[in-house]
Each structure stands twice: as structure tokens, then as C-alpha cells.
Amino acid sequence: MKKFMLAVGLLSIAGTALAAGKPCEELKAEIAAKLDAKSISGYALEIVDKGAAAGGKVVGTCDKGAKVIVYKKG
């Protein structure tokens, strides 16, 4: 059981690292597609420098962690 939990932990870390390396526009398009599939409207996704996400919720990290994608409703 310990080995299984360790494997799950390592895979989740690896998945996060891979997602962080995606180009911002590609990740933004994927997030927008997921929101549209859930019939969510009236939102904005912005690509900003890490740490400048005031006024929204961070929903993705891109460009190797240098930038974040911020979701704003309204």
C-alpha cells in the first residue's frame, strides 16, 4: 500500500510539472474548452505574470511556472 501511495504521489508531481511546461495560449484554450463544455459563460481568462493574479482565481500555470492563467467571472 505504501508503494502505491508513493507512486500516486510521484505521478501527481510529474503531471503538475508537465502541465507547467505548456505554452500559455495552448493551456488557455484547453481551459476555455472545458468551461464551454460545462456551459459556463460570462467569464474571462487572462495570462499574467506569476504573483500578479489579483482579482481572480488562478486556474493554470504555464511557461514553466513563470505565468499563470486567471479566471474572472463577470
PyRosetta script that sets phi, psi and omega in degrees:
from pyrosetta import init, pose_from_sequence

init()
pose = pose_from_sequence("MKKFMLAVGLLSIAGTALAAGKPCEELKAEIAAKLDAKSISGYALEIVDKGAAAGGKVVGTCDKGAKVIVYKKG")
pose.set_psi(1, -37.9)
pose.set_omega(1, 179.1)
pose.set_phi(2, -63.4)
pose.set_psi(2, -39.5)
pose.set_omega(2, 179.9)
pose.set_phi(3, -64.9)
pose.set_psi(3, -39.1)
pose.set_omega(3, 178.9)
pose.set_phi(4, -62.7)
pose.set_psi(4, -45.7)
pose.set_omega(4, -179.8)
pose.set_phi(5, -64.8)
pose.set_psi(5, -37.9)
pose.set_omega(5, 177.2)
pose.set_phi(6, -64.1)
pose.set_psi(6, -43.4)
pose.set_omega(6, 179.2)
pose.set_phi(7, -63.1)
pose.set_psi(7, -43.0)
pose.set_omega(7, 178.4)
pose.set_phi(8, -62.6)
pose.set_psi(8, -43.1)
pose.set_omega(8, 178.6)
pose.set_phi(9, -61.9)
pose.set_psi(9, -44.2)
pose.set_omega(9, -180.0)
pose.set_phi(10, -66.6)
pose.set_psi(10, -38.6)
pose.set_omega(10, 178.6)
pose.set_phi(11, -66.7)
pose.set_psi(11, -37.1)
pose.set_omega(11, 179.4)
pose.set_phi(12, -68.1)
pose.set_psi(12, -37.3)
pose.set_omega(12, 176.9)
pose.set_phi(13, -66.2)
pose.set_psi(13, -42.1)
pose.set_omega(13, 179.5)
pose.set_phi(14, -64.8)
pose.set_psi(14, -39.9)
pose.set_omega(14, 178.6)
pose.set_phi(15, -63.6)
pose.set_psi(15, -40.0)
pose.set_omega(15, 178.2)
pose.set_phi(16, -65.4)
pose.set_psi(16, -40.6)
pose.set_omega(16, -179.9)
pose.set_phi(17, -65.7)
pose.set_psi(17, -39.0)
pose.set_omega(17, 178.8)
pose.set_phi(18, -68.0)
pose.set_psi(18, -41.6)
pose.set_omega(18, 179.7)
pose.set_phi(19, -64.7)
pose.set_psi(19, -35.4)
pose.set_omega(19, -178.8)
pose.set_phi(20, -66.2)
pose.set_psi(20, -24.1)
pose.set_omega(20, -177.7)
pose.set_phi(21, -86.2)
pose.set_psi(21, -2.9)
pose.set_omega(21, -178.5)
pose.set_phi(22, -70.8)
pose.set_psi(22, 149.6)
pose.set_omega(22, 172.5)
pose.set_phi(23, -64.7)
pose.set_psi(23, 143.4)
pose.set_omega(23, -173.9)
pose.set_phi(24, -61.1)
pose.set_psi(24, -43.6)
pose.set_omega(24, -178.1)
pose.set_phi(25, -63.4)
pose.set_psi(25, -37.8)
pose.set_omega(25, 179.1)
pose.set_phi(26, -65.8)
pose.set_psi(26, -45.7)
pose.set_omega(26, 179.9)
pose.set_phi(27, -66.7)
pose.set_psi(27, -39.6)
pose.set_omega(27, 178.1)
pose.set_phi(28, -61.1)
pose.set_psi(28, -41.3)
pose.set_omega(28, 178.4)
pose.set_phi(29, -64.5)
pose.set_psi(29, -39.8)
pose.set_omega(29, 178.5)
pose.set_phi(30, -65.3)
pose.set_psi(30, -42.2)
pose.set_omega(30, 179.5)
pose.set_phi(31, -65.8)
pose.set_psi(31, -42.8)
pose.set_omega(31, 179.0)
pose.set_phi(32, -61.7)
pose.set_psi(32, -40.2)
pose.set_omega(32, 179.2)
pose.set_phi(33, -63.6)
pose.set_psi(33, -40.1)
pose.set_omega(33, 178.1)
pose.set_phi(34, -66.0)
pose.set_psi(34, -41.2)
pose.set_omega(34, 179.0)
pose.set_phi(35, -66.7)
pose.set_psi(35, -41.2)
pose.set_omega(35, 178.6)
pose.set_phi(36, -65.0)
pose.set_psi(36, -36.6)
pose.set_omega(36, 178.5)
pose.set_phi(37, -64.7)
pose.set_psi(37, -26.8)
pose.set_omega(37, 178.0)
pose.set_phi(38, -91.9)
pose.set_psi(38, 11.0)
pose.set_omega(38, 179.3)
pose.set_phi(39, 59.3)
pose.set_psi(39, 34.9)
pose.set_omega(39, 176.5)
pose.set_phi(40, -89.8)
pose.set_psi(40, 129.3)
pose.set_omega(40, 179.4)
pose.set_phi(41, -131.5)
pose.set_psi(41, 170.4)
pose.set_omega(41, 178.5)
pose.set_phi(42, 71.7)
pose.set_psi(42, 39.3)
pose.set_omega(42, 179.6)
pose.set_phi(43, -125.7)
pose.set_psi(43, 165.2)
pose.set_omega(43, 174.8)
pose.set_phi(44, -135.2)
pose.set_psi(44, 139.4)
pose.set_omega(44, 174.1)
pose.set_phi(45, -113.3)
pose.set_psi(45, 127.9)
pose.set_omega(45, -179.7)
pose.set_phi(46, -123.1)
pose.set_psi(46, 142.1)
pose.set_omega(46, 173.9)
pose.set_phi(47, -99.1)
pose.set_psi(47, 119.7)
pose.set_omega(47, -178.3)
pose.set_phi(48, -133.9)
pose.set_psi(48, 163.6)
pose.set_omega(48, 175.6)
pose.set_phi(49, -65.0)
pose.set_psi(49, 147.2)
pose.set_omega(49, 178.8)
pose.set_phi(50, -59.1)
pose.set_psi(50, 132.6)
pose.set_omega(50, -179.5)
pose.set_phi(51, 95.4)
pose.set_psi(51, -7.7)
pose.set_omega(51, -179.1)
pose.set_phi(52, -109.5)
pose.set_psi(52, 30.1)
pose.set_omega(52, -172.9)
pose.set_phi(53, -91.6)
pose.set_psi(53, 32.5)
pose.set_omega(53, -178.9)
pose.set_phi(54, -66.3)
pose.set_psi(54, 135.9)
pose.set_omega(54, 175.5)
pose.set_phi(55, 88.7)
pose.set_psi(55, 11.2)
pose.set_omega(55, 179.5)
pose.set_phi(56, -158.9)
pose.set_psi(56, 177.1)
pose.set_omega(56, 180.0)
pose.set_phi(57, -105.6)
pose.set_psi(57, 129.8)
pose.set_omega(57, 177.8)
pose.set_phi(58, -72.6)
pose.set_psi(58, 122.1)
pose.set_omega(58, -178.3)
pose.set_phi(59, -117.4)
pose.set_psi(59, -0.8)
pose.set_omega(59, 178.0)
pose.set_phi(60, -169.1)
pose.set_psi(60, 156.7)
pose.set_omega(60, 177.3)
pose.set_phi(61, -124.4)
pose.set_psi(61, 137.0)
pose.set_omega(61, -177.4)
pose.set_phi(62, -144.5)
pose.set_psi(62, 179.7)
pose.set_omega(62, -176.8)
pose.set_phi(63, 49.0)
pose.set_psi(63, 50.5)
pose.set_omega(63, 177.5)
pose.set_phi(64, 56.6)
pose.set_psi(64, 36.4)
pose.set_omega(64, 175.7)
pose.set_phi(65, 87.2)
pose.set_psi(65, 0.4)
pose.set_omega(65, -178.7)
pose.set_phi(66, -77.7)
pose.set_psi(66, -27.4)
pose.set_omega(66, -177.9)
pose.set_phi(67, -129.0)
pose.set_psi(67, 160.7)
pose.set_omega(67, 176.8)
pose.set_phi(68, -130.2)
pose.set_psi(68, 158.1)
pose.set_omega(68, 174.9)
pose.set_phi(69, -106.6)
pose.set_psi(69, 125.9)
pose.set_omega(69, -175.1)
pose.set_phi(70, -110.4)
pose.set_psi(70, 132.5)
pose.set_omega(70, 177.4)
pose.set_phi(71, -98.2)
pose.set_psi(71, 128.7)
pose.set_omega(71, 176.0)
pose.set_phi(72, -128.2)
pose.set_psi(72, 130.4)
pose.set_omega(72, 178.7)
pose.set_phi(73, -92.4)
pose.set_psi(73, 138.9)
pose.set_omega(73, 174.6)
pose.set_phi(74, 137.0)
pose.dump_pdb("model.pdb")
